[in-house]
Amino acid sequence: MKERISKRIVLLSMVAIIMVLLVGCRVEYSESNKVEAPNWTSDGKIVFVKEHSKWKTTYNTLGEDCEQIEDELILMECNWDGSEKREISKITEYWSAISTSSSGDWVVIGAARGDNSRMYVMKTDGSELHSFTYGLYPDLSPDGSKIVYARKGEGIWIMNRDGSDDHQILVSGGYPSWSPDDTLIAYGSLKTHIVKLNGEEIKYYERYGFLDWGPKNSNSIIVGSFFDLGECIKINILTGESDTLNVRGITKCSPDGQFFIGYDGKYYVIDRNGTNKHYIEP
């Protein structure tokens, strides 16, 4: 008899606990959008990746539990001032976009997840999407026909946009970027290096970081400090002269040289004088 009573007490206790948990349970859903890897298009617009996430948070008497139920990357485009945002195409799920490059009708996106990397290539209308399961910081050639990119631990490579003629030009380095005239590549490896398309070095500079060539018709490079994401320097590769720009963070130079994309925890656009700053997503 005592054993039966004990079992009933245990059962009733369990039921009571379940009822308390059920009665005290509340579920909320939330969403967030994050701008990743913005860059300029050849016509002065901005292409970027939006990471769209959905969360489910369950509250009960034991506390709360937050679960990510959706995470997707969407390629977006907007005007330089952030207006007229439009969705081009969903790219993938559960990756992080680290770079974009646009040339004419084509866009290439570099994405990473842990030690894995991937490149996505598509037209700016969202069609002809295809991916390659390797590659970091890809950059399209000015005519959009080739891609220069880095492989982790394997240097700098160049391939055709469809993946053919894939070949290594440098055994080390990162953050490669085509020159506007399609004859040179800048990359970082302890210093800023300028090389021909076959990897032959012609110049180097002591500073290095995330690299971007200046206006289409110039011979300048914008250098963002790699270590502290601090000051940015414009270097004229013909004269060697350099100027510190009044812009901080990772920068990309607009085709006309009048605006930069920077980062201070969120991505923003600012003019060359360091004024008129606004965020791509407020």
C-alpha positions, 0 to 999 in steps of 0.5 A: 500500500505504501509503495502505491501511495509513493508512486501516486505522489511521484506521478502527481508531482510530475504532472504538477511540474508539467502543468506549471511549465505549460501554463508558464510557457510563452513563445516569441518570434523575432527577425534580424537583418544584417548587411554583409560585404557591400561593394560598388557596381560599375554604374555607382550603385551598391551591391551587398548581401543581407543576412536574414535571420529568424529566431524562436525564443521560449520562456518558461519557469526554468528560464528562456531558450533561444533557437535560430530557425532560419538564416539565409543570404540574399543578394541586394542592390541599392542606390549610393544613398541607400534608397531603392533597395531591391532583392536580386536573389536568395543565395544560400543558407548558413554561410557568412558573406565576406566579399562581393565584386561586380562587373557589368552584368555579373556579381561574385560573392565570397562566403565562408563557414568555419574553415570552409569557403565558397564562391557564388557567381550570378548575373545581376538579375539573379539568373545563372547562379552557380557556385565553387566550393573553394575560394576567398575574397574573389574579385571580377576582372573589369570585363567580368570574364575572369575571377582572381581569388585566394585559397587558404594556404595556397596563395592567389589564383585566377580562373575564367568566370565559368571555372575553367583555366583555373591556375595559381599565380602566387603561392601566398597572399590574400585580398586580391584586386584587379586594376581598372585597366585589367593589367595588374593585381594588388594583394596583401601579404605582410605588405601591399604588392602590385603584380602582373597577371602572371604573378611577376611583382613590379612594386610593393609598399610597407602597409597592407590590408583590405585593398581596393583600386581607386577611381576607374581612370586612376592609378591609386589604391585604397589601403585599409589597415588590416590589424586595427581596421583604422586609417586608410591610405591612398597610394599613387603607384606611379609616383609613390605618393600617399595620403591618409584619407579621413575614412576609417574601417574597411573601405571600397571606393566608388567608380567616380572616387567621390564616396567610400564604403566604411565600417564602424560596427555597421557599414556606411557610406561617406564622401571623400571629405569625411562628411555626409556619413550614412548607414546602408541599413540604419 
